[in-house]
């Protein structure tokens, strides 16, 4: 906790010496938590340093990192970011204090529906992306005028591929069957399975989706989830919940995919039976190809990474970091609110020292 007692505005100006004046060919990205877009950023020519609590981060953090800890780390690595990009992993943030940096800051909220702290935490960013279209508006109420945008989820071209395997699995579901958020999934899958044969697996989805004619998808809370894009990219036809959150803006039900009403196992099973009838085999295969080709063309990680970098360039040109730094007195109370939510939410599986970290952080934000 000692490092938390450092002033929140204690970043030395020399730390960013030359950030905007130097000639540079490569954008430097400090990627916090989710690694979803890191390979795509690198394919687009960026230099990326990853840190956070997600497995695979170059700097793995077992406890939250304060502003002083972050600046010490970056100084030791000689890494001066042009862009700080935070991607949601449905856990408390691993790094705090970067709102003090004169780099562009961008946030990507994926599971907004079960993480209310995302809204005040969004004040740290020059722009906020939300993966769920219906939640974009919640980020509009910010202390400074800044962009908010829908950035749907996507497929990973490195892993989500149609390998041309035999489609010997009629209907599959791959994912978590039980969980603290989606408590209704286990019962839904059991009811569906009584009406229609279903192969269920928890773990690696690629080999199963690549052999499936039809993939069943169900959301935790009506969100547009990764499975939509992953299943289609793997060449399976998709049978998914009619979620909203932009699903029908991206795809046309009945042409690109099949949809059923939430929690309606009877309707979902009936659609599966109909799609798998021998006389509908060609139509189902055509639907799978249409869906796969659309995801490849429009909804891959490279397309999303390009959107993020385009926003970062726009914000840098507009001087967005300077606007944020000038408004820190308005931003810090919102960050204090996010910190107190994290410290007090008993549903979060946080150890006591992490709760104490966020409680002290909230106090410091109010005092700064």
VENBEL-V747160 format. One record per residue. N is the residue number from 1. SS is DSSP state (H for helix, E for strand, C for the rest). PHI is phi in whole degrees, -180 to 180 (999 if undefined). Layout:
n:N ss:SS phi:PHI
n:N ss:SS phi:PHI
This chain:
n:1 ss:C phi:999
n:2 ss:H phi:-57
n:3 ss:H phi:-65
n:4 ss:H phi:-67
n:5 ss:H phi:-83
n:6 ss:C phi:-69
n:7 ss:C phi:-58
n:8 ss:C phi:-67
n:9 ss:C phi:-104
n:10 ss:C phi:-92
n:11 ss:C phi:-77
n:12 ss:C phi:-69
n:13 ss:H phi:-62
n:14 ss:H phi:-67
n:15 ss:H phi:-60
n:16 ss:H phi:-107
n:17 ss:C phi:-56
n:18 ss:C phi:82
n:19 ss:C phi:-58
n:20 ss:C phi:-99
n:21 ss:C phi:-93
n:22 ss:C phi:-75
n:23 ss:C phi:-81
n:24 ss:C phi:-144
n:25 ss:C phi:-97
n:26 ss:C phi:-118
n:27 ss:C phi:-79
n:28 ss:E phi:-103
n:29 ss:E phi:-117
n:30 ss:E phi:-92
n:31 ss:E phi:-100
n:32 ss:E phi:-107
n:33 ss:E phi:70
n:34 ss:C phi:-61
n:35 ss:C phi:-99
n:36 ss:C phi:-52
n:37 ss:C phi:-104
n:38 ss:H phi:-60
n:39 ss:H phi:-59
n:40 ss:H phi:-68
n:41 ss:H phi:-56
n:42 ss:H phi:-68
n:43 ss:H phi:-63
n:44 ss:C phi:-85
n:45 ss:C phi:99
n:46 ss:C phi:-82
n:47 ss:E phi:-97
n:48 ss:E phi:-125
n:49 ss:E phi:-113
n:50 ss:E phi:-108
n:51 ss:E phi:-148
n:52 ss:E phi:152
n:53 ss:C phi:-95
n:54 ss:C phi:-79
n:55 ss:C phi:-57
n:56 ss:C phi:99
n:57 ss:C phi:-65
n:58 ss:C phi:-61
n:59 ss:E phi:-113
n:60 ss:E phi:-88
n:61 ss:C phi:-108
n:62 ss:C phi:-87
n:63 ss:C phi:-143
n:64 ss:C phi:-60
n:65 ss:E phi:-106
n:66 ss:C phi:-80
n:67 ss:H phi:-59
n:68 ss:H phi:-64
n:69 ss:H phi:-61
n:70 ss:H phi:-69
n:71 ss:H phi:-66
n:72 ss:H phi:-63
n:73 ss:H phi:-63
n:74 ss:H phi:-66
n:75 ss:H phi:-63
n:76 ss:H phi:-64
n:77 ss:H phi:-97
n:78 ss:C phi:61
n:79 ss:C phi:-113
n:80 ss:C phi:-110
n:81 ss:C phi:-76
n:82 ss:C phi:-90
n:83 ss:E phi:-139
n:84 ss:E phi:-105
n:85 ss:E phi:-122
n:86 ss:E phi:-103
n:87 ss:E phi:-121
n:88 ss:C phi:-62
n:89 ss:C phi:-123
n:90 ss:C phi:59
n:91 ss:C phi:-137
n:92 ss:C phi:-58
n:93 ss:C phi:-65
n:94 ss:C phi:-84
n:95 ss:E phi:-134
n:96 ss:C phi:-129
n:97 ss:C phi:96
n:98 ss:H phi:-71
n:99 ss:H phi:-64
n:100 ss:H phi:-84
n:101 ss:C phi:-84
n:102 ss:C phi:-84
n:103 ss:C phi:-101
n:104 ss:E phi:-65
n:105 ss:E phi:-120
n:106 ss:E phi:-129
n:107 ss:E phi:-117
n:108 ss:E phi:-131
n:109 ss:E phi:-90
n:110 ss:C phi:-103
n:111 ss:C phi:-102
n:112 ss:H phi:-59
n:113 ss:H phi:-65
n:114 ss:H phi:-123
n:115 ss:C phi:-134
n:116 ss:C phi:-62
n:117 ss:H phi:-68
n:118 ss:H phi:-58
n:119 ss:H phi:-64
n:120 ss:H phi:-69
n:121 ss:H phi:-63
n:122 ss:H phi:-62
n:123 ss:H phi:-65
n:124 ss:H phi:-75
n:125 ss:C phi:-115
n:126 ss:C phi:-74
n:127 ss:E phi:-155
n:128 ss:E phi:-120
n:129 ss:E phi:-103
n:130 ss:E phi:-126
n:131 ss:C phi:-75
n:132 ss:C phi:-103
n:133 ss:H phi:-58
n:134 ss:H phi:-69
n:135 ss:H phi:-102
n:136 ss:H phi:-57
n:137 ss:H phi:-62
n:138 ss:H phi:-68
n:139 ss:H phi:-91
n:140 ss:C phi:-71
n:141 ss:C phi:-84
n:142 ss:C phi:-122
n:143 ss:C phi:-68
n:144 ss:C phi:-129
n:145 ss:C phi:-69
n:146 ss:C phi:-154
n:147 ss:E phi:-71
n:148 ss:E phi:-128
n:149 ss:E phi:-150
n:150 ss:E phi:-82
n:151 ss:C phi:-127
n:152 ss:C phi:-60
n:153 ss:C phi:-67
n:154 ss:C phi:-165
n:155 ss:E phi:-103
n:156 ss:C phi:-99
n:157 ss:C phi:-64
n:158 ss:C phi:-75
n:159 ss:C phi:-121
n:160 ss:C phi:-97
n:161 ss:C phi:-135
n:162 ss:C phi:-92
n:163 ss:C phi:-92
n:164 ss:C phi:72
n:165 ss:C phi:-78
n:166 ss:C phi:-63
n:167 ss:C phi:-90
n:168 ss:C phi:-100
n:169 ss:E phi:-111
n:170 ss:E phi:-61
n:171 ss:E phi:-138
n:172 ss:E phi:-132
n:173 ss:E phi:-137
n:174 ss:E phi:-127
n:175 ss:C phi:162
n:176 ss:C phi:-71
n:177 ss:C phi:-89
n:178 ss:C phi:-122
n:179 ss:C phi:-174
n:180 ss:C phi:-75
n:181 ss:C phi:-93
n:182 ss:C phi:-98
n:183 ss:C phi:-77
n:184 ss:C phi:-91
n:185 ss:H phi:-65
n:186 ss:H phi:-57
n:187 ss:H phi:-67
n:188 ss:H phi:-62
n:189 ss:H phi:-63
n:190 ss:H phi:-64
n:191 ss:H phi:-67
n:192 ss:H phi:-61
n:193 ss:H phi:-66
n:194 ss:H phi:-71
n:195 ss:H phi:-99
n:196 ss:C phi:-152
n:197 ss:C phi:-56
n:198 ss:C phi:-144
n:199 ss:E phi:-91
n:200 ss:E phi:-116
n:201 ss:E phi:-144
n:202 ss:C phi:-112
n:203 ss:C phi:137
n:204 ss:C phi:-65
n:205 ss:C phi:-93
n:206 ss:H phi:-58
n:207 ss:H phi:-67
n:208 ss:H phi:-79
n:209 ss:H phi:-62
n:210 ss:C phi:-68
n:211 ss:C phi:-112
n:212 ss:E phi:-96
n:213 ss:E phi:-79
n:214 ss:E phi:-139
n:215 ss:E phi:-112
n:216 ss:E phi:-89
n:217 ss:E phi:-126
n:218 ss:C phi:-140
n:219 ss:C phi:-94
n:220 ss:C phi:-79
n:221 ss:C phi:-152
n:222 ss:C phi:78
n:223 ss:C phi:-87
n:224 ss:C phi:-88
n:225 ss:C phi:-101
n:226 ss:H phi:-59
n:227 ss:H phi:-60
n:228 ss:H phi:-56
n:229 ss:H phi:-77
n:230 ss:H phi:-66
n:231 ss:H phi:-62
n:232 ss:H phi:-66
n:233 ss:H phi:-64
n:234 ss:C phi:-81
n:235 ss:C phi:88
n:236 ss:C phi:-93
n:237 ss:E phi:-74
n:238 ss:E phi:-110
n:239 ss:E phi:-116
n:240 ss:E phi:-128
n:241 ss:E phi:-63
n:242 ss:C phi:-79
n:243 ss:C phi:-86
n:244 ss:C phi:78
n:245 ss:C phi:54
n:246 ss:C phi:97
n:247 ss:H phi:-55
n:248 ss:H phi:-77
n:249 ss:H phi:-79
n:250 ss:H phi:-94
n:251 ss:C phi:-136
n:252 ss:C phi:-104
n:253 ss:E phi:-59
n:254 ss:C phi:89
n:255 ss:C phi:-114
n:256 ss:C phi:-97
n:257 ss:E phi:-163
n:258 ss:E phi:-113
n:259 ss:E phi:-128
n:260 ss:E phi:-132
n:261 ss:C phi:-66
n:262 ss:C phi:-54
n:263 ss:C phi:66
n:264 ss:C phi:-98
n:265 ss:H phi:-66
n:266 ss:H phi:-64
n:267 ss:H phi:-67
n:268 ss:H phi:-63
n:269 ss:H phi:-67
n:270 ss:H phi:-64
n:271 ss:H phi:-64
n:272 ss:H phi:-64
n:273 ss:H phi:-58
n:274 ss:H phi:-63
n:275 ss:H phi:-64
n:276 ss:H phi:-90
n:277 ss:C phi:-61
n:278 ss:H phi:-54
n:279 ss:H phi:-71
n:280 ss:H phi:-105
n:281 ss:H phi:-61
n:282 ss:H phi:-66
n:283 ss:H phi:-65
n:284 ss:H phi:-66
n:285 ss:H phi:-64
n:286 ss:H phi:-65
n:287 ss:H phi:-61
n:288 ss:H phi:-61
n:289 ss:H phi:-66
n:290 ss:H phi:-61
n:291 ss:H phi:-63
n:292 ss:H phi:-60
n:293 ss:H phi:-68
n:294 ss:H phi:-67
n:295 ss:H phi:-65
n:296 ss:H phi:-59
n:297 ss:H phi:-80
n:298 ss:H phi:-126
n:299 ss:C phi:-131
n:300 ss:E phi:-106
n:301 ss:H phi:-60
n:302 ss:H phi:-64
n:303 ss:H phi:-64
n:304 ss:H phi:-68
n:305 ss:H phi:-62
n:306 ss:H phi:-63
n:307 ss:H phi:-65
n:308 ss:H phi:-63
n:309 ss:H phi:-67
n:310 ss:H phi:-64
n:311 ss:H phi:-64
n:312 ss:H phi:-62
n:313 ss:H phi:-63
n:314 ss:H phi:-62
n:315 ss:H phi:-68
n:316 ss:H phi:-63
n:317 ss:H phi:-66
n:318 ss:H phi:-84
n:319 ss:C phi:75
n:320 ss:H phi:-58
n:321 ss:H phi:-59
n:322 ss:H phi:-65
n:323 ss:H phi:-62
n:324 ss:H phi:-64
n:325 ss:H phi:-63
n:326 ss:H phi:-73
n:327 ss:C phi:-113
n:328 ss:H phi:-59
n:329 ss:H phi:-64
n:330 ss:H phi:-86
n:331 ss:H phi:-79
n:332 ss:H phi:-62
n:333 ss:H phi:-60
n:334 ss:H phi:-69
n:335 ss:H phi:-68
n:336 ss:H phi:-62
n:337 ss:H phi:-60
n:338 ss:H phi:-60
n:339 ss:H phi:-64
n:340 ss:H phi:-69
n:341 ss:H phi:-61
n:342 ss:H phi:-64
n:343 ss:H phi:-71
n:344 ss:H phi:-107
n:345 ss:C phi:-74
n:346 ss:C phi:-71
n:347 ss:C phi:-75
n:348 ss:C phi:-79
n:349 ss:C phi:-80
n:350 ss:C phi:-107
n:351 ss:C phi:-69
n:352 ss:H phi:-56
n:353 ss:H phi:-68
n:354 ss:H phi:-72
n:355 ss:H phi:-62
n:356 ss:H phi:-64
n:357 ss:H phi:-59
n:358 ss:H phi:-69
n:359 ss:H phi:-65
n:360 ss:H phi:-67
n:361 ss:H phi:-61
n:362 ss:H phi:-59
n:363 ss:H phi:-64
n:364 ss:H phi:-66
n:365 ss:H phi:-61
n:366 ss:H phi:-72
n:367 ss:H phi:-87
n:368 ss:C phi:-66
